[in-house]
Amino acid sequence: MSFEQIAWLPLCAGLTAAGVAMAYVAFRRRGVSAGLRMTAWALLPLAAYLTGALKTIWNIGTALVSFATGLVFSPAVWAGVALAGISVLLFFVSGGIRGRTLAKFRAMGRTGKQAPGGATGAEAPTRPLPAAKKDAPKPVANKPASDDFSDVEDILKKHGIS
């Protein structure tokens, strides 16, 4: 059936009239908001016919239906879908293998070469840390826990709380 074989004006006018009748019922039962919303939906079929948008909507619908039926009933399309699935699977597998290879590479060292003396990156000698400055403040030894509570007790006594 083609677009021209259908009497669109009576169909769209009938849909709009039925929608307006349902909008009246919605207005009486559920209030103004529901009635106005139903009226807005009811006016769309006649508006689509009068603006010429109905032919475009028809063309989009037929294109989607033909695409879907071509997808479902075509062995060539299913072969393409299977190849796409295998491709995605291979991407994931290669990414996992690459991640493990990179982890091993980083464990050996950044360059992957052996260090002098035949040691690999994990066994290679490291540079000594620079010596601490003589003027650097020494860390203060932690006070015992009882001293911390004594400070709190002094503050509470100062404010008259015991």
N, C-alpha and C positions, 0 to 999 in steps of 0.2 A: 504494500500500500504506500502510495506516495503522498506528499504533503498536499498536493492539489486535489486529491480525491476525497478529502475530508471537508465537511461543511463546518468551518471553524467558527463563524459568527454565531450560529445558534448554540454550538457547544459551549463557547466561552460565555455567552449571555446566560445560558442555563446554569453553568457553574457559579457565575456571579449572583444570580437570583437565589440559588440554593444557599449560597454562603451568606447572603444578606438575611435570609430567613433564619438561619442558624445563629447569626449575630444578634437578631432580635431576641431569640430565646436565651442566648447567653447574657444579653443585657438585662433581661427580666430576672434570671436566676442568680447570676454571679456579679452583677453590677456594671457600672459604666466602663470601667477599665477593660473588662473581658469583652464587652460588646463592641467597643471601639477596636480592639485588637482583632477580633473576628471579622469586623467590617473591612479592615485593612487587608486581611488575607483574601477576603471574598472579592475585592476589586481587582486583584492581580491578574486573573485570567482575561478579563475584558481589556485591561490596560495592555497586556502583552499582545493581544490581537490588534488593537487600534494603533499601537506604535510600530508594528511590524516585527517585534522581537520574537514573536511566536515561531516564525520560520527559522530563526537562528537557534532557538531552543530545540526545535525539531532536528536540525542538522547536528547539533551537539549530541543529542540523545541517540540518533542513529549511528553516529561515529563511535560513541562509547559501546553501544551494543555490538556493532560489527567488530570492534577491537576485542571485546570480551569473548565473543564466539570464535574469532580467529585464534585467540590465545588458547582457549580450552580445547578446540578440536584439531589443532595443527601439530603433528608430530615434530615438525621442524622447529616450531616455537618451543616445545618442551625440551628438545635437544639443546637449544640455546639457553634455556633456564638451567638445565643440568650443568652445562659448561660454565655458566656464570657462578653457580654454587661451588663447583670444583675450584674455580679461580679464587673465590673468597676464602675457601678452606686452605688453599696453598699459601695465600697471603698471611693468614694467621699462623700456620705452621712455620713458614720461613721467618716470621717475626720472632717466634719463640726460640727457634734455633739461633737466630742472630743475637738475641738477648743473652743466651748462654755463652755463645762465643765471645761476645764483648765482655762478659763478666770474667771469663777465664783470661782474656787479654789484659784486663785491668789488674787481675791478681798477679800476673807475671810482671807487670810494670807498664808504664805508659808507652815505651818504645817497643817492647817485645824482644829487645836484644838482651843478651846475657851481660851481666855486670863483670867487671874485671875479676879474674880469679875463678870464673866459671859459675858464679852464683846467679840465680835468676832474681827477678824483682823482689820476691818475697824474702829471699835470703840475703840480698845485697846489703852491704853495709850502708848505714844512713849517716848523714852529716851530724856531727854533734850539735846540740843545742847551744846557742850563745850563752855565755856566762851571765849570771844575774848581776845587775849593777850593785855596787857596794852601798850606794845611797838609798836603795829601795827599802821601804819600810818593811819590817818583819811582821808576819801575821801575829795577831794577839791571840794568846791561848784562850780557849773557851772557858768561861766561868762555869762552875758547877751549877746545877739546876737550882739549888737552894738559894744562891745569890740572886738569881733572877726573881724569885718570889719575894725575897726580902726587899727588893726595889719596889715591887708592887705594893707590899705591905706598908712601906714608908709613904708612898703616895696616898694610899687610902687613909692612913692615920693623919696625914697633913690636911686632908679634906674633911676630917671628922668622921670617917667611916671606919668601923673596926670589924 
